[in-house]
Amino acid sequence: MPGIKDHGTILVVDDLAANLRLLERLLALAGYSVVTAQGGAQALAAVADASPDLVLMDIRMPDLDGFSVCQAIKGKDSTRLLPVVLMTGSSERADRVRAIEAGADDFLTKPVDEIELKARVRSLVRLKRYTDDLDSAEAVILSLARTIEARDPYTEGHCERLARYAVIVGRRLGLPPEDLAALYRGGYLHDIGKIATPDSILSKPGPLTDDERELMKLHTTVGDHLCGTLRALARVRPIVRHHHERLDGSGYPDGLRGDAIPLLAQIIGVVDVFDALTTARPYKPAMSADAALEELRRDVSRGWRDARLVDTLATAVAAGELTEDGRSYRPEIQ
């Protein structure tokens, strides 16, 4: 309506035209843009086309019911954070349980109370905006990581590979979703501190001097400091700081030993070495995966690496998992 501030876009789904008109009017008066769909199939198409901020959907529909549509929305990376409110004329407990199991963010009983409707929609749209802001911030940070990587043409694709390899290992270890999300981010951000490393060192086509090596080591603490300003990266900070530690205490920057080294940092450390060994550099050819794994096993015998992590990586390599499309390994971000 003219003169009313647009507070967001709501997709309203109901197979009854009268219900659509009523909800559309109520939400438009509250300042929302409204898109409507008369059925589950139309709803999924509208989600893709309109990119709504919230879906308000009836459960009982003749084609796809609200539970099925909600599950489809929550099952895709691109829409899993889209709030879904399911509505039904039934007050049965079983419907509420199914709504929760389908991933619904809220539940309303029809006939819908106007005040309750507006309050719940307002709250969920506000939460969606916060989520969008966090996603935007993460995209900027990951882009920065890629920019740093691009300073060295010989490390192209390194961040993506590490994120993928680390999640594969984490899944094989049975780690929870929040750890997989941290590994994914950590794969991209583990070397973000190299923003402070001079190009002359970062791109040097040969071994570093002792002084250059000490400057390079600073990327762990610089990266830790950069991540420390963002609460969303709290689980990533230990990865950034400690992925060059070794179990015998000979690593850096803090010389941590054994279990004092965070598990996620150890995983990134193992896959980082594997990727470095299997990637060509101006001063060395790429090793085969088998040769790289043998080198990592020598690291185990030196007391540097955890044998379980190296064995898990080897199992994934043998299963051909590291050669698959990395997009399928992106975990839900917690």
C-alpha positions in Angstrom: 0.0 0.0 0.0 1.3 3.5 -0.9 2.9 5.4 2.0 3.5 2.3 4.2 7.1 1.2 4.8 8.0 -2.2 3.4 9.1 -4.3 6.3 9.9 -7.4 4.2 8.4 -9.9 1.9 6.0 -12.6 3.1 5.0 -15.7 1.1 1.5 -16.8 2.1 0.5 -20.3 1.0 -3.1 -21.6 1.2 -5.2 -23.6 -1.2 -8.3 -21.4 -0.3 -8.4 -18.1 -2.1 -10.5 -16.5 0.7 -7.8 -17.3 3.3 -5.1 -15.9 1.0 -7.0 -12.6 0.6 -7.5 -12.2 4.3 -3.9 -12.8 5.3 -2.6 -10.7 2.4 -4.7 -7.8 3.6 -3.6 -8.1 7.2 0.1 -8.3 6.3 -0.1 -5.5 3.7 -1.6 -3.2 6.3 1.3 -4.1 8.6 3.7 -2.9 6.0 4.8 -6.1 4.4 5.0 -7.0 0.7 3.0 -10.2 0.2 3.4 -12.9 -2.4 0.8 -15.7 -2.6 0.7 -19.3 -3.7 -2.2 -21.7 -3.9 -0.5 -25.0 -3.1 2.8 -26.6 -2.2 4.3 -26.8 -5.7 3.5 -23.1 -6.3 5.1 -22.3 -2.9 8.4 -23.9 -3.8 8.5 -22.0 -7.1 7.7 -18.7 -5.3 10.4 -19.3 -2.8 12.9 -19.5 -5.6 11.5 -16.5 -7.5 10.6 -14.1 -4.8 13.3 -14.8 -2.1 10.8 -14.0 0.7 11.8 -13.2 4.3 9.2 -15.6 5.7 6.8 -18.3 4.6 3.4 -18.4 6.2 1.8 -21.7 5.1 -1.3 -23.9 5.6 -0.6 -27.5 6.4 -3.5 -29.1 4.6 -3.1 -28.7 0.8 -4.1 -31.0 -2.0 -0.8 -31.4 -3.8 2.2 -31.0 -1.3 1.2 -30.5 2.3 2.9 -27.9 4.5 5.1 -30.5 6.2 6.6 -31.6 2.9 7.2 -28.1 1.6 8.8 -27.1 4.9 11.1 -30.0 4.7 12.1 -29.1 1.2 12.8 -25.5 2.2 14.9 -26.5 5.2 16.7 -29.2 3.2 18.4 -26.8 0.8 21.5 -24.7 1.7 20.1 -21.7 0.0 16.8 -21.6 2.0 17.5 -23.6 5.2 17.5 -20.3 7.2 14.3 -19.0 5.8 11.7 -18.9 8.6 8.6 -21.1 8.0 5.3 -20.7 10.0 2.8 -23.5 9.6 -0.9 -23.0 10.1 -3.7 -25.5 10.6 -7.3 -25.5 11.8 -6.4 -28.5 13.9 -5.2 -28.2 17.5 -3.9 -31.8 17.5 -0.6 -32.3 19.3 0.5 -34.6 16.5 0.5 -31.7 14.0 2.6 -29.6 16.2 5.1 -32.4 16.7 5.2 -33.0 12.9 5.7 -29.3 12.3 8.7 -29.3 14.6 10.1 -32.4 13.0 9.7 -30.8 9.6 11.9 -27.8 10.7 9.1 -25.2 11.2 10.1 -22.1 13.1 6.6 -21.5 14.5 3.1 -22.8 14.5 -0.3 -21.0 14.4 -3.8 -22.4 14.9 -6.6 -21.2 12.6 -8.5 -19.0 12.7 -5.4 -16.9 13.2 -5.4 -14.2 15.8 -4.4 -10.9 14.1 -2.3 -9.6 16.9 -0.5 -12.9 17.4 0.1 -13.2 13.7 1.7 -9.8 13.4 3.9 -10.3 16.5 5.2 -13.6 15.4 5.9 -12.5 11.8 7.6 -9.3 13.0 9.9 -11.4 15.4 10.8 -13.9 12.8 11.5 -11.4 10.0 13.7 -9.4 12.4 15.6 -12.6 13.1 15.9 -13.3 9.4 17.5 -9.9 8.8 20.1 -10.6 11.5 20.9 -13.9 9.9 21.2 -12.2 6.5 23.7 -9.7 8.0 25.8 -12.5 9.5 25.8 -14.4 6.1 26.9 -11.2 4.4 29.7 -10.7 6.9 30.8 -14.2 6.5 30.8 -13.8 2.7 33.1 -10.7 3.0 35.5 -12.6 5.3 35.7 -15.6 3.0 36.2 -13.3 0.0 39.1 -11.7 1.9 40.6 -15.2 2.5 40.4 -15.9 -1.3 42.0 -12.5 -2.0 44.9 -13.4 0.3 45.3 -16.7 -1.4 45.3 -15.0 -4.8 48.5 -13.2 -3.9 50.3 -16.5 -4.5 49.3 -18.1 -7.8 50.6 -21.5 -6.7 48.1 -21.8 -3.9 45.0 -21.3 -6.0 42.1 -23.4 -4.7 44.0 -24.2 -1.5 41.3 -22.8 0.8 38.4 -24.6 -0.9 40.3 -27.9 -0.8 41.2 -27.5 2.9 37.6 -26.7 3.8 36.4 -29.8 1.9 39.1 -32.1 3.1 38.6 -31.0 6.7 34.8 -31.5 6.6 35.3 -35.0 5.1 37.6 -36.0 7.9 35.4 -34.4 10.5 32.4 -36.3 9.2 34.3 -39.6 9.3 35.2 -38.9 12.9 31.5 -38.3 13.7 31.9 -34.7 14.8 28.8 -32.6 15.4 27.5 -30.0 12.9 28.9 -27.1 14.9 32.4 -28.6 14.6 32.0 -29.3 10.9 30.9 -25.7 10.4 34.0 -24.5 12.2 36.2 -26.8 10.1 34.6 -25.4 6.9 35.3 -21.8 7.9 38.7 -22.7 9.3 39.7 -24.2 6.0 39.1 -20.8 4.4 40.4 -18.7 7.2 43.4 -20.6 8.6 45.9 -18.4 6.8 44.0 -15.1 6.9 46.9 -13.7 9.0 49.0 -13.7 5.9 47.4 -10.4 5.0 50.3 -9.0 7.0 53.0 -11.1 5.3 55.1 -9.3 2.8 54.7 -10.4 -0.9 58.5 -10.9 -1.1 58.1 -13.7 1.4 54.7 -15.0 0.4 55.7 -15.5 -3.2 59.3 -16.4 -2.8 60.1 -19.3 -5.3 62.3 -21.2 -2.9 63.1 -21.9 0.7 62.8 -19.1 3.2 65.7 -17.8 5.4 65.4 -18.2 9.1 64.3 -14.5 9.5 61.7 -14.9 6.7 60.4 -18.0 8.3 59.9 -16.2 11.7 58.0 -13.5 9.9 55.9 -16.1 8.1 55.0 -17.7 11.5 53.4 -14.5 12.7 50.4 -15.2 10.4 48.9 -17.5 13.1 48.8 -14.8 15.8 47.8 -12.0 13.4 44.9 -14.2 12.1 43.9 -15.0 15.7 43.7 -11.3 16.4 41.7 -10.6 13.3 39.1 -13.3 14.1 38.9 -12.2 17.7 36.9 -9.2 16.8 34.0 -11.3 15.5 31.9 -13.4 17.9 30.7 -15.6 15.0 34.3 -16.8 14.6 34.9 -17.8 18.2 35.1 -21.5 17.2 37.5 -20.7 14.3 40.1 -18.8 16.3 41.8 -21.9 17.8 42.1 -23.3 14.3 43.7 -20.1 12.9 46.1 -19.9 15.9 47.1 -23.5 16.4 47.0 -25.3 13.0 50.8 -25.3 13.0 51.3 -26.9 16.5 52.7 -30.4 16.8 51.9 -33.0 19.4 55.5 -33.1 20.7 55.5 -29.3 21.3 57.8 -28.4 18.5 55.2 -26.4 16.6 54.2 -22.7 16.8 53.1 -20.2 18.0 52.6 -21.5 21.5 54.4 -24.8 21.5 51.3 -26.7 22.7 51.6 -30.5 23.3 49.3 -33.4 22.9 45.6 -32.9 23.8 46.3 -29.2 24.5 46.2 -28.7 20.8 42.5 -28.3 19.8 41.2 -31.3 17.7 39.9 -29.0 14.9 43.3 -27.3 14.6 44.9 -30.7 14.4 42.6 -31.8 11.6 43.3 -28.6 9.6 47.0 -29.1 10.2 46.9 -32.6 8.8 44.9 -31.7 5.6 47.0 -28.6 5.2 50.2 -30.7 5.0 48.5 -33.2 2.7 47.4 -30.4 0.3 50.8 -28.7 0.3 52.5 -32.0 -0.5 50.1 -32.9 -3.3 50.2 -29.5 -5.0 53.1 -28.4 -7.3 55.3 -25.5 -6.3 58.0 -23.7 -8.3 60.6 -25.5 -6.2 59.0 -29.0 -6.1 56.7 -31.2 -8.0 53.4 -32.5 -6.6 53.5 -35.7 -4.7 51.0 -38.5 -5.3 48.3 -38.9 -2.6 50.0 -42.2 -1.4 53.4 -40.5 -1.1 51.9 -37.6 0.8 50.2 -40.0 3.2 53.5 -41.8 3.8 55.1 -38.5 4.6 52.2 -37.8 7.1 52.8 -41.3 8.6 56.5 -40.3 9.1 55.2 -37.2 10.9 53.2 -39.6 13.2 56.4 -41.6 14.0 58.2 -38.3 14.8 55.5 -37.5 17.3 54.1 -34.6 15.3 50.6 -35.9 14.2 47.8 -38.0 15.6 47.8 -41.4 13.9 44.0 -41.6 14.0 43.6 -38.4 12.0 46.1 -39.5 9.4 44.4 -42.9 9.1 41.0 -41.2 8.7 42.3 -39.1 5.9 43.9 -42.1 4.3 40.5 -44.0 4.4 38.8 -41.0 2.8 41.5 -40.9 0.1 41.1 -44.6 -0.6 37.3 -44.2 -0.9 37.8 -41.4 -3.5 36.1 -38.8 -1.4 38.6 -36.1 -1.9 38.1 -35.9 -5.6 34.3 -35.3 -5.4 32.5 -32.0 -5.8 33.3 -29.8 -2.8 29.9 -28.1 -2.8 28.3 -31.3 -1.3 30.5 -31.0 1.7 29.4 -27.6 2.9 27.9 -28.2 6.4 25.1 -26.2 8.0 26.7 -23.1 9.6 25.9 -23.0 13.3 
